[in-house]
Amino acid sequence: MAGSAARTITLAEDSYALLAREAQRRGIDPDALAGELLRADLASAQGDLENALTGLAGLRDRLGEIDGLALACDARGELERRVA
């Protein structure tokens, strides 16, 4: 391992029992398994994040220029007309 940082993860008793049982099955320390599972989960989430950002960039390109101030003013005017 290149380096490590302290981490505290609080698990419910049943979750820790599952972690400990799986770690024993694999023949590794429960902390090592927790780190492995965390890295795997975050690595898969990174792909999801990249896909989401790519999708948002595509949406932004399809929308073209948007004048947020003009949209807000129009919405405010519409709201005032509804209330009046």
VMD Tcl script that builds the backbone (N, CA, C; Angstrom):
set m [mol new atoms 252]
animate dup $m
set s [atomselect $m all]
$s set {name element resname resid chain x y z} {
  {N N MET 1 A 0.847 -1.171 0.000}
  {CA C MET 1 A 0.000 0.000 0.000}
  {C C MET 1 A 0.890 1.231 0.000}
  {N N ALA 2 A 0.612 2.174 -0.886}
  {CA C ALA 2 A 1.431 3.371 -1.029}
  {C C ALA 2 A 1.386 4.236 0.219}
  {N N GLY 3 A 0.275 4.337 0.829}
  {CA C GLY 3 A 0.109 5.146 2.029}
  {C C GLY 3 A -1.254 4.862 2.601}
  {N N SER 4 A -1.474 5.349 3.781}
  {CA C SER 4 A -2.787 5.123 4.367}
  {C C SER 4 A -3.200 6.339 5.171}
  {N N ALA 5 A -4.449 6.432 5.404}
  {CA C ALA 5 A -5.017 7.507 6.211}
  {C C ALA 5 A -5.998 6.863 7.175}
  {N N ALA 6 A -6.068 7.404 8.350}
  {CA C ALA 6 A -7.006 6.873 9.344}
  {C C ALA 6 A -8.427 7.126 8.891}
  {N N ARG 7 A -9.268 6.164 9.132}
  {CA C ARG 7 A -10.680 6.330 8.818}
  {C C ARG 7 A -11.478 5.581 9.862}
  {N N THR 8 A -12.605 6.122 10.205}
  {CA C THR 8 A -13.517 5.466 11.133}
  {C C THR 8 A -14.837 5.292 10.421}
  {N N ILE 9 A -15.275 4.061 10.351}
  {CA C ILE 9 A -16.553 3.757 9.714}
  {C C ILE 9 A -17.403 3.057 10.755}
  {N N THR 10 A -18.556 3.592 11.024}
  {CA C THR 10 A -19.460 2.997 11.990}
  {C C THR 10 A -20.472 2.145 11.243}
  {N N LEU 11 A -20.514 0.880 11.607}
  {CA C LEU 11 A -21.434 -0.065 10.969}
  {C C LEU 11 A -22.404 -0.611 11.998}
  {N N ALA 12 A -23.584 -0.921 11.539}
  {CA C ALA 12 A -24.525 -1.647 12.393}
  {C C ALA 12 A -23.919 -3.021 12.673}
  {N N GLU 13 A -24.312 -3.602 13.789}
  {CA C GLU 13 A -23.737 -4.892 14.179}
  {C C GLU 13 A -23.904 -5.952 13.101}
  {N N ASP 14 A -25.075 -6.013 12.465}
  {CA C ASP 14 A -25.298 -7.026 11.440}
  {C C ASP 14 A -24.433 -6.771 10.211}
  {N N SER 15 A -24.201 -5.490 9.875}
  {CA C SER 15 A -23.335 -5.162 8.737}
  {C C SER 15 A -21.895 -5.537 9.037}
  {N N TYR 16 A -21.452 -5.270 10.274}
  {CA C TYR 16 A -20.084 -5.639 10.637}
  {C C TYR 16 A -19.921 -7.160 10.630}
  {N N ALA 17 A -20.958 -7.869 11.075}
  {CA C ALA 17 A -20.887 -9.326 11.066}
  {C C ALA 17 A -20.725 -9.846 9.636}
  {N N LEU 18 A -21.460 -9.250 8.703}
  {CA C LEU 18 A -21.311 -9.645 7.285}
  {C C LEU 18 A -19.905 -9.347 6.779}
  {N N LEU 19 A -19.392 -8.160 7.138}
  {CA C LEU 19 A -18.043 -7.778 6.712}
  {C C LEU 19 A -17.002 -8.734 7.284}
  {N N ALA 20 A -17.118 -9.021 8.567}
  {CA C ALA 20 A -16.156 -9.911 9.224}
  {C C ALA 20 A -16.219 -11.320 8.636}
  {N N ARG 21 A -17.438 -11.807 8.379}
  {CA C ARG 21 A -17.607 -13.144 7.808}
  {C C ARG 21 A -16.986 -13.221 6.410}
  {N N GLU 22 A -17.214 -12.188 5.594}
  {CA C GLU 22 A -16.640 -12.183 4.240}
  {C C GLU 22 A -15.125 -12.049 4.293}
  {N N ALA 23 A -14.626 -11.221 5.205}
  {CA C ALA 23 A -13.177 -11.074 5.351}
  {C C ALA 23 A -12.545 -12.399 5.762}
  {N N GLN 24 A -13.189 -13.112 6.673}
  {CA C GLN 24 A -12.664 -14.409 7.097}
  {C C GLN 24 A -12.672 -15.393 5.936}
  {N N ARG 25 A -13.750 -15.371 5.154}
  {CA C ARG 25 A -13.838 -16.264 3.985}
  {C C ARG 25 A -12.699 -16.004 3.011}
  {N N ARG 26 A -12.358 -14.712 2.835}
  {CA C ARG 26 A -11.277 -14.336 1.915}
  {C C ARG 26 A -9.895 -14.456 2.552}
  {N N GLY 27 A -9.864 -14.614 3.854}
  {CA C GLY 27 A -8.590 -14.721 4.551}
  {C C GLY 27 A -7.876 -13.385 4.692}
  {N N ILE 28 A -8.633 -12.297 4.821}
  {CA C ILE 28 A -8.034 -10.973 4.985}
  {C C ILE 28 A -8.639 -10.280 6.200}
  {N N ASP 29 A -8.010 -9.211 6.618}
  {CA C ASP 29 A -8.468 -8.414 7.748}
  {C C ASP 29 A -9.751 -7.654 7.358}
  {N N PRO 30 A -10.715 -7.530 8.270}
  {CA C PRO 30 A -11.934 -6.774 7.945}
  {C C PRO 30 A -11.656 -5.343 7.496}
  {N N ASP 31 A -10.636 -4.679 8.072}
  {CA C ASP 31 A -10.305 -3.318 7.631}
  {C C ASP 31 A -9.844 -3.302 6.181}
  {N N ALA 32 A -9.062 -4.311 5.799}
  {CA C ALA 32 A -8.595 -4.395 4.412}
  {C C ALA 32 A -9.764 -4.607 3.469}
  {N N LEU 33 A -10.707 -5.449 3.875}
  {CA C LEU 33 A -11.881 -5.683 3.032}
  {C C LEU 33 A -12.729 -4.427 2.922}
  {N N ALA 34 A -12.906 -3.711 4.036}
  {CA C ALA 34 A -13.675 -2.463 4.001}
  {C C ALA 34 A -13.034 -1.480 3.020}
  {N N GLY 35 A -11.717 -1.354 3.057}
  {CA C GLY 35 A -11.022 -0.470 2.121}
  {C C GLY 35 A -11.202 -0.906 0.679}
  {N N GLU 36 A -11.117 -2.214 0.447}
  {CA C GLU 36 A -11.287 -2.755 -0.906}
  {C C GLU 36 A -12.695 -2.475 -1.427}
  {N N LEU 37 A -13.691 -2.722 -0.585}
  {CA C LEU 37 A -15.073 -2.476 -0.996}
  {C C LEU 37 A -15.333 -0.997 -1.244}
  {N N LEU 38 A -14.769 -0.149 -0.402}
  {CA C LEU 38 A -14.930 1.288 -0.571}
  {C C LEU 38 A -14.298 1.763 -1.879}
  {N N ARG 39 A -13.086 1.299 -2.164}
  {CA C ARG 39 A -12.422 1.682 -3.425}
  {C C ARG 39 A -13.222 1.212 -4.631}
  {N N ALA 40 A -13.725 -0.007 -4.578}
  {CA C ALA 40 A -14.507 -0.539 -5.701}
  {C C ALA 40 A -15.778 0.266 -5.905}
  {N N ASP 41 A -16.449 0.615 -4.820}
  {CA C ASP 41 A -17.681 1.381 -4.929}
  {C C ASP 41 A -17.414 2.778 -5.478}
  {N N LEU 42 A -16.371 3.426 -4.972}
  {CA C LEU 42 A -16.056 4.779 -5.448}
  {C C LEU 42 A -15.581 4.770 -6.897}
  {N N ALA 43 A -14.857 3.730 -7.286}
  {CA C ALA 43 A -14.404 3.641 -8.677}
  {C C ALA 43 A -15.597 3.508 -9.614}
  {N N SER 44 A -16.593 2.722 -9.214}
  {CA C SER 44 A -17.775 2.582 -10.079}
  {C C SER 44 A -18.587 3.865 -10.077}
  {N N ALA 45 A -18.626 4.554 -8.950}
  {CA C ALA 45 A -19.355 5.828 -8.887}
  {C C ALA 45 A -18.693 6.871 -9.763}
  {N N GLN 46 A -17.370 6.839 -9.870}
  {CA C GLN 46 A -16.648 7.795 -10.717}
  {C C GLN 46 A -17.117 7.683 -12.154}
  {N N GLY 47 A -17.321 6.465 -12.622}
  {CA C GLY 47 A -17.830 6.280 -13.975}
  {C C GLY 47 A -19.215 6.877 -14.123}
  {N N ASP 48 A -20.048 6.707 -13.099}
  {CA C ASP 48 A -21.389 7.279 -13.128}
  {C C ASP 48 A -21.320 8.799 -13.165}
  {N N LEU 49 A -20.405 9.348 -12.391}
  {CA C LEU 49 A -20.246 10.798 -12.358}
  {C C LEU 49 A -19.784 11.309 -13.717}
  {N N GLU 50 A -18.829 10.643 -14.309}
  {CA C GLU 50 A -18.341 11.050 -15.626}
  {C C GLU 50 A -19.463 10.978 -16.661}
  {N N ASN 51 A -20.248 9.917 -16.614}
  {CA C ASN 51 A -21.376 9.783 -17.553}
  {C C ASN 51 A -22.389 10.899 -17.343}
  {N N ALA 52 A -22.668 11.212 -16.079}
  {CA C ALA 52 A -23.633 12.272 -15.775}
  {C C ALA 52 A -23.123 13.621 -16.278}
  {N N LEU 53 A -21.845 13.905 -16.043}
  {CA C LEU 53 A -21.288 15.181 -16.490}
  {C C LEU 53 A -21.262 15.280 -18.010}
  {N N THR 54 A -20.966 14.182 -18.676}
  {CA C THR 54 A -20.975 14.168 -20.142}
  {C C THR 54 A -22.391 14.419 -20.657}
  {N N GLY 55 A -23.379 13.789 -20.015}
  {CA C GLY 55 A -24.772 14.007 -20.401}
  {C C GLY 55 A -25.207 15.447 -20.188}
  {N N LEU 56 A -24.792 16.031 -19.069}
  {CA C LEU 56 A -25.141 17.430 -18.815}
  {C C LEU 56 A -24.478 18.375 -19.813}
  {N N ALA 57 A -23.251 18.073 -20.192}
  {CA C ALA 57 A -22.574 18.903 -21.189}
  {C C ALA 57 A -23.313 18.832 -22.520}
  {N N GLY 58 A -23.780 17.638 -22.887}
  {CA C GLY 58 A -24.547 17.491 -24.118}
  {C C GLY 58 A -25.855 18.256 -24.058}
  {N N LEU 59 A -26.525 18.190 -22.913}
  {CA C LEU 59 A -27.770 18.935 -22.738}
  {C C LEU 59 A -27.529 20.428 -22.854}
  {N N ARG 60 A -26.457 20.899 -22.225}
  {CA C ARG 60 A -26.124 22.329 -22.286}
  {C C ARG 60 A -25.863 22.757 -23.729}
  {N N ASP 61 A -25.192 21.909 -24.500}
  {CA C ASP 61 A -24.923 22.235 -25.901}
  {C C ASP 61 A -26.216 22.311 -26.712}
  {N N ARG 62 A -27.162 21.416 -26.425}
  {CA C ARG 62 A -28.426 21.412 -27.169}
  {C C ARG 62 A -29.307 22.598 -26.801}
  {N N LEU 63 A -29.186 23.086 -25.577}
  {CA C LEU 63 A -30.017 24.207 -25.151}
  {C C LEU 63 A -29.559 25.533 -25.726}
  {N N GLY 64 A -28.300 25.661 -26.019}
  {CA C GLY 64 A -27.780 26.926 -26.520}
  {C C GLY 64 A -27.684 27.954 -25.419}
  {N N GLU 65 A -27.630 29.208 -25.796}
  {CA C GLU 65 A -27.491 30.289 -24.820}
  {C C GLU 65 A -28.800 30.514 -24.077}
  {N N ILE 66 A -28.701 30.654 -22.779}
  {CA C ILE 66 A -29.870 30.934 -21.952}
  {C C ILE 66 A -29.566 32.187 -21.143}
  {N N ASP 67 A -30.478 33.125 -21.190}
  {CA C ASP 67 A -30.341 34.352 -20.403}
  {C C ASP 67 A -31.104 34.149 -19.102}
  {N N GLY 68 A -30.379 33.803 -18.054}
  {CA C GLY 68 A -30.997 33.519 -16.768}
  {C C GLY 68 A -31.751 34.701 -16.201}
  {N N LEU 69 A -31.213 35.889 -16.384}
  {CA C LEU 69 A -31.871 37.093 -15.868}
  {C C LEU 69 A -33.207 37.312 -16.574}
  {N N ALA 70 A -33.225 37.124 -17.871}
  {CA C ALA 70 A -34.476 37.291 -18.623}
  {C C ALA 70 A -35.498 36.243 -18.190}
  {N N LEU 71 A -35.052 35.012 -17.980}
  {CA C LEU 71 A -35.967 33.972 -17.515}
  {C C LEU 71 A -36.552 34.319 -16.146}
  {N N ALA 72 A -35.699 34.800 -15.243}
  {CA C ALA 72 A -36.156 35.165 -13.899}
  {C C ALA 72 A -37.148 36.321 -13.955}
  {N N CYS 73 A -36.858 37.310 -14.776}
  {CA C CYS 73 A -37.774 38.453 -14.911}
  {C C CYS 73 A -39.118 38.012 -15.473}
  {N N ASP 74 A -39.105 37.174 -16.488}
  {CA C ASP 74 A -40.351 36.661 -17.068}
  {C C ASP 74 A -41.149 35.871 -16.029}
  {N N ALA 75 A -40.467 35.035 -15.268}
  {CA C ALA 75 A -41.139 34.235 -14.245}
  {C C ALA 75 A -41.731 35.128 -13.165}
  {N N ARG 76 A -40.985 36.152 -12.774}
  {CA C ARG 76 A -41.478 37.091 -11.763}
  {C C ARG 76 A -42.733 37.819 -12.269}
  {N N GLY 77 A -42.704 38.246 -13.512}
  {CA C GLY 77 A -43.860 38.917 -14.107}
  {C C GLY 77 A -45.062 38.007 -14.148}
  {N N GLU 78 A -44.847 36.754 -14.518}
  {CA C GLU 78 A -45.953 35.792 -14.570}
  {C C GLU 78 A -46.523 35.555 -13.176}
  {N N LEU 79 A -45.651 35.441 -12.184}
  {CA C LEU 79 A -46.104 35.252 -10.808}
  {C C LEU 79 A -46.928 36.435 -10.337}
  {N N GLU 80 A -46.464 37.634 -10.640}
  {CA C GLU 80 A -47.195 38.831 -10.231}
  {C C GLU 80 A -48.563 38.912 -10.905}
  {N N ARG 81 A -48.654 38.476 -12.167}
  {CA C ARG 81 A -49.943 38.473 -12.870}
  {C C ARG 81 A -50.898 37.461 -12.229}
  {N N ARG 82 A -50.393 36.324 -11.782}
  {CA C ARG 82 A -51.243 35.314 -11.143}
  {C C ARG 82 A -51.789 35.811 -9.811}
  {N N VAL 83 A -50.967 36.519 -9.064}
  {CA C VAL 83 A -51.367 36.990 -7.747}
  {C C VAL 83 A -52.351 38.153 -7.849}
  {N N ALA 84 A -52.203 38.975 -8.886}
  {CA C ALA 84 A -53.046 40.183 -9.035}
  {C C ALA 84 A -54.475 39.876 -9.385}
}
mol reanalyze $m
mol bondsrecalc $m
mol representation Tube
mol addrep $m
